[in-house]
Amino acid sequence: MKDFSYTQMAGRFLKTSGLRRSDNERVNMKRRDFLLSAGASAVGGTLFPHVFEPLFAAPPRPHAVWVENGEPAVLLTAALKEMGGMGSFISRGDVVVVKPNVGWDRAPQFAATTNPDLVAALVQECLTAGAKTVKVFDRTCNNPLRCYTNSQIEEKAKSAGADVTHIRENRFVTKAINGETVKEWPVYRDYLEADKVINVPIAKHHSLCRVTLGMKNLMGVMGGNRGDIHNGFTRKIVDISRTILPTLTIIDAYRILTANGPVGGNLAHVKHPRTLIISPCLVSADYLALDLFGLKVDQVDVVADALKHGLNKFDSKTLNVKRLRLS
């Protein structure tokens, strides 16, 4: 390989990288500065021809992680590690909303609400990453006092450091949607004003739309008459969700409800996959979770419609999924 001085190499770097300098500016880089700036590397005393490219490129981060065979907090830790840690999503000083499913007056073993241990672990991860505040709330279907208590989410999230509150109707604000069907809709102010949102639904059967996953879970921050959304549900939920997509979606499949959802109540309908799915793409997370129920995308209108209208960040046909089974 032809020898170059560091000044020559620095000039070559500026030329090939597209960086510009003024006519009277001279390249004057010390050896150490050049090596740090250009990323030059020597192996066996020979400098690689592509001195300006990293020697060892980090592997691309997966679009989603599927991890199974663990307890909720352990599943979360393993999944976040593959995604670069919670610090990849939460910054110091962030106000974070963790949005679980607290909708029903059911104990955790009935798989009608998000696992409380997972919610607590999420709160702790956010605070450790530097979040200023972590808010937890949901617009329940049953009595909120009973839902928050019997789901164990209020107790465990508070113990982990969360600000747990009940929904207040006067905090819904009208948000422009401008969708095909929905032009505007009331959405909870605290959700809209958060710096980051982590959507954490439980995977379960639903009598209206076959399964309820991440997109359906967002109904817990939508105001108005629930019946109005359920009338023409698929198009409306996709319209509204487009404007309030979360930072991260974590699907709780530690337990799943396979029949008589979304309320459940029969332990015979509860399975224990002990699984968690995580993705910064709501639609990709929902798409993957269909496998839990043996469903294809064309069998679940809300996921198919979301893909059709481009709500997904990643192409479902080339989705990079990291799958882990813990020992």
RAWO-V446695 format. One record per backbone hydrogen bond with DSSP energy under -1.0 kcal/mol. CO is the residue of the C=O (numbers start at 1). NH is the residue of the N-H. If there is no record, write none. Layout:
# RAWO-V446695
co	nh
CO	NH
CO	NH
This chain:
# RAWO-V446695
co	nh
5	9
6	10
7	11
8	12
9	13
10	14
11	15
12	16
13	17
22	25
30	34
31	35
32	36
33	37
34	38
35	39
41	48
43	46
46	43
49	51
50	53
64	322
65	278
66	324
67	276
68	326
71	75
72	76
73	77
74	78
75	79
76	80
77	81
78	82
79	83
80	85
81	84
85	88
86	89
86	90
91	94
94	132
94	133
95	195
95	196
96	135
97	198
99	200
101	114
103	141
103	142
104	106
107	110
108	111
115	119
116	120
117	121
118	122
119	123
120	124
121	125
122	126
123	127
124	128
125	129
126	131
127	130
130	93
133	96
134	163
135	98
136	165
143	147
144	148
145	149
146	150
147	151
148	154
149	152
152	156
153	157
154	158
155	159
156	160
157	162
158	161
163	136
168	171
169	172
171	189
173	187
175	185
182	179
183	177
183	178
185	175
186	223
187	173
188	192
189	193
196	97
197	247
197	248
198	99
199	250
201	252
203	257
204	212
206	210
209	211
210	206
212	204
213	217
215	218
216	219
217	220
218	221
219	222
221	188
225	229
226	230
227	231
230	232
230	233
232	236
233	237
234	238
235	239
236	240
237	241
238	242
240	243
241	244
248	199
249	279
251	277
252	203
253	275
254	274
256	271
257	205
260	264
261	207
266	269
267	270
269	258
271	256
274	69
275	253
276	67
277	251
278	65
279	249
281	285
282	286
283	287
284	288
285	289
288	291
289	292
290	293
290	295
296	299
297	300
300	304
301	305
302	306
303	307
304	308
305	309
306	311
307	310
315	318
320	63
320	64
322	66
324	68
